[in-house]
Amino acid sequence: MDFDCSDRLKALPPYLFFEIDRKKKEALAAGRDVIDLGVGDPDLPTPGVIIEELNRAAHDPENHRYALNDGLPAFRTAAAEWFRARFGVTLDAKSEVLPIIGSKEAIGHFPLAVLNPGDLALIPEPGYPPYRSGAIFAGADVHLMPLLAENGFLPDLDAIPPEVLERAKLIYVNYPNNPTAAVAPRDFYVSLAAFARDHGLIVASDAAYSELYYDEKPMSFLELPGAREVGIEFHSLSKTYNMTGWRVGFAVGNPSLIAHLRQIKTNLDSGIFQAIQYAAVKAMENADAIGSSLRKTYRARRDALVGGLTAAGWEVAVPEATFYVWASTPKGLPSAEVAARLLEEADIVMTPGVGLGPSGEGYVRAALTVGEDRIREAADRIASLTF
């Protein structure tokens, strides 16, 4: 017997990365040599020091029981210390730090903690799909904020209609940005904080890529005086330490927002396996060495792809951060058409920008998650195509 799904599921657009993965698997099943620059999943292994700590902690029977949502004091303390060392912000490890099962989980659940049906969430587009789906699951409405090149891929806060602001309660921002690789300057965050206070908005800052930078270190929204009055920020160990499958991160910020998210999670999950939390502590203790090595690797890959695409006649800016390259499609062709041709004619997977939001039309996103030699091969294949 088939059962109908809920109206909330019907309201969701198809999940982009599921569709990309399906098409990639079809090509692989046909025996084709696919170079996957689609989903942002690091190909590099988790550093050995982290794996060794997991192994040690996993053998301790004390870690085999429910972890619960407050998490280990050692984890919260390590996260607070990392945040102080990196951003110069002192956090209360008990009330302003919350372990999360990867930032995707918390971003998706957060609207359930703060939005009611009829409320409205301000969502950047193109952007990470869970911003929108989390709001829909909470029964809230969504207003999309275009991220355009002429605005530095920052939302134009002044362009949000007054009638939208009357209902808006939550605004998501994500810098360094997926997919555009843009970095937010301090003056944008200053404007955002004032905007949030003036309109009674909660700022939810997704900082998953804060450590994948190439020159200047990106700042945290919470560095601004008074930002904790209106904000919560999500940090992930996934990309920073090649731990995507481990599902671990932390939320920081306003104590009441942290408490609301904790209450949602208490009713929906039972925390992070404690052995993983101990491994995460080890990761944060070795942040400088691990991060430096990763950034060197991604810089070489970035330069190889940007150089290859530019030589092939593509228009592409050099990313300041993230492991993504946001490239204009040749001759302004539709992004879905370009992505389809890349897979069909060159066995290369890239993400069509329109799949991440209407303003992503005219772009494709490439993830730097294969080796430099494969990236150079991808560039050579692209150069052989005629658009």
C-alpha positions in Angstrom: 0.0 0.0 0.0 1.3 3.5 -0.9 0.8 6.3 1.6 0.7 10.0 0.7 3.4 12.2 2.2 2.8 15.3 4.3 2.1 18.7 2.8 5.4 19.9 4.2 7.3 17.3 2.1 5.2 18.3 -1.0 6.3 21.9 -0.5 10.0 21.0 -0.8 11.8 21.3 -4.1 13.7 18.1 -5.1 17.0 17.8 -3.1 19.6 18.9 -5.6 22.5 16.7 -4.5 20.4 13.6 -4.6 19.6 14.2 -8.2 23.3 14.9 -9.0 24.4 11.7 -7.2 21.8 9.6 -9.1 23.1 10.9 -12.5 26.7 10.3 -11.5 26.0 6.8 -10.4 24.3 6.1 -13.8 27.5 7.3 -15.5 29.7 5.2 -13.3 27.6 2.1 -13.8 28.1 2.6 -17.5 31.9 2.3 -16.9 32.7 5.9 -17.6 35.7 7.7 -16.0 33.8 10.4 -14.0 35.5 13.3 -12.4 33.2 14.4 -9.6 33.3 18.1 -8.8 29.7 18.1 -7.6 29.0 17.5 -3.9 31.4 19.2 -1.5 32.6 16.1 0.3 36.4 16.1 0.9 38.4 13.3 -0.7 41.2 13.6 1.9 41.2 11.3 4.9 40.5 12.4 8.4 43.9 13.2 10.1 45.5 10.3 12.0 45.6 12.1 15.3 41.8 12.4 15.3 41.3 8.8 14.3 43.7 7.6 17.1 41.7 9.5 19.6 38.4 8.0 18.4 40.0 4.6 18.7 41.1 5.2 22.2 37.8 6.7 23.3 35.7 4.0 21.6 37.3 1.3 23.7 36.2 3.1 26.9 32.9 1.6 28.1 32.1 5.0 29.7 31.5 6.3 26.2 29.0 3.6 25.2 26.0 5.1 26.9 23.7 7.9 25.8 25.7 11.1 25.3 22.7 13.5 25.8 22.5 16.9 24.3 24.7 19.1 26.6 27.6 17.1 25.4 30.9 16.5 27.2 32.2 19.5 29.3 35.5 18.8 27.6 33.9 19.3 24.1 32.2 22.5 25.1 35.3 23.9 26.7 37.4 23.0 23.7 35.0 24.7 21.4 34.9 27.8 23.5 38.7 27.9 23.7 39.0 27.4 19.9 36.5 30.2 19.4 38.4 32.5 21.7 41.7 31.8 20.0 40.4 32.1 16.5 37.9 35.1 16.8 38.9 36.7 20.1 35.4 36.1 21.5 34.9 34.6 25.0 32.0 32.3 25.4 30.4 30.7 28.4 31.0 27.0 27.6 27.8 25.9 29.4 25.2 28.4 28.2 26.6 29.7 24.9 28.0 26.5 23.3 26.0 23.5 22.1 27.3 20.3 20.4 25.4 19.5 17.2 25.3 16.5 14.9 26.9 18.4 12.1 25.7 21.9 11.1 23.1 20.6 8.7 21.2 19.0 11.5 21.1 22.1 13.6 20.4 24.5 10.7 17.4 22.3 9.8 16.1 22.0 13.3 16.7 25.6 14.4 13.5 27.0 12.8 11.4 24.6 14.8 12.8 26.3 17.9 12.0 29.9 16.9 9.4 30.1 14.1 5.7 29.6 14.2 3.3 29.1 11.3 2.8 32.5 9.6 6.3 33.7 10.6 8.7 34.3 7.8 12.4 33.4 7.2 14.8 35.4 5.1 16.8 33.0 3.0 19.8 33.8 0.8 19.8 32.3 -2.7 21.6 30.7 -4.3 22.3 28.9 -1.1 22.4 25.7 1.0 19.0 23.9 0.7 18.4 23.2 4.5 17.9 27.0 5.1 14.7 26.8 3.1 13.6 23.3 4.0 14.0 23.9 7.8 11.7 26.9 7.6 9.1 25.0 5.6 9.2 22.1 8.1 8.5 24.7 10.8 5.4 25.9 8.9 6.9 29.3 8.2 7.0 31.2 4.9 10.1 32.0 3.0 11.4 35.2 1.3 14.4 34.7 -0.9 17.2 37.2 -0.9 19.2 37.2 -4.2 23.0 37.1 -4.0 24.2 38.9 -7.0 27.7 39.6 -8.3 27.0 43.4 -8.4 26.5 43.3 -4.7 29.5 41.2 -3.9 27.2 38.2 -3.4 25.8 39.9 -0.3 22.0 40.2 0.3 20.6 43.7 -0.3 19.0 44.3 3.0 17.4 47.6 1.9 15.6 45.7 -1.0 13.5 43.6 1.4 9.9 44.9 1.2 8.4 46.4 4.4 5.5 44.0 4.3 8.0 41.1 4.4 9.9 42.6 7.3 6.7 42.9 9.3 6.5 39.1 9.4 10.2 38.2 9.3 11.7 36.7 12.4 14.8 34.9 11.2 17.5 35.7 8.6 20.2 33.3 7.5 23.6 34.3 6.3 26.5 32.1 5.2 30.0 33.5 4.8 32.4 32.3 3.5 29.6 31.5 1.1 28.5 28.3 -0.5 28.2 28.4 -3.5 29.7 31.8 -4.5 32.8 31.6 -2.3 32.3 35.2 -1.3 33.6 36.5 2.0 31.6 39.1 4.0 33.4 42.3 5.0 33.1 43.7 8.5 30.9 46.6 7.4 28.2 44.2 6.1 28.1 42.5 9.5 27.8 45.9 11.2 24.8 46.7 8.9 23.3 43.3 9.5 23.5 43.5 13.3 21.8 47.0 13.2 19.2 45.7 10.7 18.4 42.7 13.0 18.0 44.9 16.1 15.8 47.4 14.2 13.5 44.7 12.9 13.5 42.2 15.8 15.3 39.6 13.7 17.3 36.5 14.7 20.6 36.2 12.8 21.5 32.6 12.0 25.1 32.7 10.7 26.4 29.5 9.0 30.2 29.6 9.3 31.0 26.1 8.1 33.7 27.3 5.8 35.4 29.8 8.1 38.7 27.9 8.1 38.9 27.3 4.4 40.5 30.6 3.4 43.5 31.5 1.3 44.7 34.9 2.5 42.9 37.0 5.1 41.0 35.1 7.8 37.2 35.5 7.6 35.6 37.0 10.7 32.7 35.7 12.7 29.5 37.6 13.0 29.8 37.2 16.8 32.9 39.3 16.8 30.8 42.4 16.6 29.9 44.1 19.9 26.3 43.2 20.7 26.0 40.5 18.0 25.2 37.9 20.7 22.1 39.9 21.5 20.6 38.8 18.1 22.6 35.9 16.8 23.5 32.3 16.7 26.4 30.8 14.7 26.9 27.3 13.4 30.3 25.8 13.1 31.1 22.4 11.6 34.2 20.1 11.8 33.2 18.5 8.5 35.2 20.5 6.0 37.7 21.9 8.4 39.1 18.5 9.5 37.8 16.2 6.7 35.2 14.8 9.0 32.0 14.9 6.9 30.9 11.4 7.9 31.5 12.0 11.6 28.6 14.4 12.0 29.9 16.8 14.6 29.9 20.5 15.1 28.7 23.2 17.5 26.4 26.1 17.7 27.4 29.3 19.7 25.8 32.6 20.5 22.8 34.0 22.3 22.0 31.9 25.4 18.3 31.8 24.9 18.7 30.7 21.3 21.1 28.0 22.3 18.6 26.9 25.0 15.7 26.8 22.5 17.8 24.7 20.1 18.9 22.4 22.9 15.2 21.8 23.8 14.3 20.8 20.2 17.3 18.5 20.1 16.5 16.9 23.5 13.2 15.8 22.0 14.6 14.6 18.7 18.0 13.1 19.3 20.3 11.8 22.1 23.5 13.6 21.4 26.8 12.8 19.7 28.6 9.5 20.4 31.1 10.5 23.2 34.1 8.9 21.4 33.5 11.3 18.5 33.3 14.2 20.9 36.7 13.3 22.3 38.1 13.0 18.8 36.6 16.4 18.0 38.4 17.9 21.0 41.7 16.5 19.6 40.9 18.0 16.2 40.3 21.5 17.7 43.5 21.2 19.7 45.4 20.6 16.5 43.5 23.2 14.4 46.4 25.3 13.3 48.5 22.4 11.9 45.6 20.6 10.3 44.1 23.8 8.8 47.4 25.0 7.4 48.0 21.8 5.5 44.4 21.7 4.1 44.6 25.3 2.9 47.8 24.6 1.1 46.2 21.6 -0.7 43.1 23.5 -1.7 45.0 26.5 -2.9 46.9 24.4 -5.4 43.7 22.8 -6.6 41.9 26.2 -6.8 44.7 27.6 -8.9 44.8 24.6 -11.2 41.0 24.8 -11.9 40.8 28.6 -12.1 43.8 28.7 -14.4 42.4 25.9 -16.6 38.9 27.3 -16.9 40.3 30.8 -17.7 42.6 29.3 -20.4 39.5 27.6 -21.8 37.8 31.0 -22.1 35.5 30.7 -19.0 34.9 33.7 -16.8 35.7 32.9 -13.2 36.8 34.9 -10.2 39.6 33.5 -7.9 37.9 32.4 -4.7 39.0 34.0 -1.5 37.7 31.1 0.6 35.8 27.8 0.6 36.7 24.8 -1.6 34.3 25.9 -4.3 34.8 27.7 -7.7 31.8 29.7 -8.9 32.2 30.0 -12.6 30.0 31.8 -15.2 28.6 29.5 -17.8 30.1 29.9 -21.3 28.1 32.4 -23.4 25.6 32.8 -20.6 24.1 29.4 -21.4 21.6 27.9 -18.9 23.4 26.3 -16.0 21.5 23.0 -16.2 22.4 22.7 -19.9 26.1 23.3 -19.2 26.1 20.8 -16.3 24.4 18.2 -18.5 26.8 18.6 -21.3 29.8 18.5 -18.9 28.6 15.1 -17.7 27.5 13.7 -21.1 30.4 14.9 -23.2 33.3 15.2 -20.7 32.3 12.9 -17.8 32.6 15.8 -15.3 30.1 16.5 -12.6 29.5 20.1 -11.6 26.5 21.6 -9.8 24.2 23.8 -11.9 23.8 27.1 -10.2 20.1 27.4 -10.8 19.6 24.3 -8.6 20.8 26.3 -5.6 18.4 29.2 -6.3 17.1 31.3 -9.2 20.0 33.8 -8.9 22.4 31.0 -9.5 21.4 30.8 -13.1 24.3 31.5 -15.4 26.8 29.8 -13.1 28.1 26.3 -12.3 29.8 25.3 -9.0 32.8 23.1 -8.9 34.0 21.5 -5.7 37.8 21.1 -5.2 37.3 17.6 -3.8 39.5 15.6 -6.1 43.3 15.5 -6.5 45.2 18.2 -8.4 46.0 15.8 -11.2 42.3 15.0 -11.7 41.4 18.7 -11.6 44.0 19.4 -14.4 42.5 16.6 -16.4 39.0 18.0 -15.9 40.3 21.4 -17.1 41.8 19.7 -20.2 38.5 17.9 -20.9 36.6 21.2 -20.6 39.0 23.0 -23.0 38.2 20.3 -25.6 34.5 21.2 -25.6 32.8 23.7 -27.9 30.0 25.7 -26.3 
